[in-house]
Amino acid sequence: MTTNTGETVSVPNFYRKAQSNLARKQRKVSRKQISSNNWKKAQNRIARLHQHIARQREDFHYKTAHKLVKKYDLIAVVDAERRAEGKLKY
């Protein structure tokens, strides 16, 4: 995302950072007997990791939006492809 002043906001890759941890937990699940209590606990750990990643992303978006709203009076969304054609989409 880029502002009209040229300031860019890079999006952190939360999922990419958690991928190795997620893969390890999924390998552990694959070794469990399906529907056993240990399998359910391992599945729960994976679900919690996915939820953690989702909450990190949501928090980043909220904080970025809040920072932009405080900084600028007007915020407009422009589709870059349409802008190249000469048609602005707000």
Beta strands, then each sheet from edge to edge (+ up, - down):
end
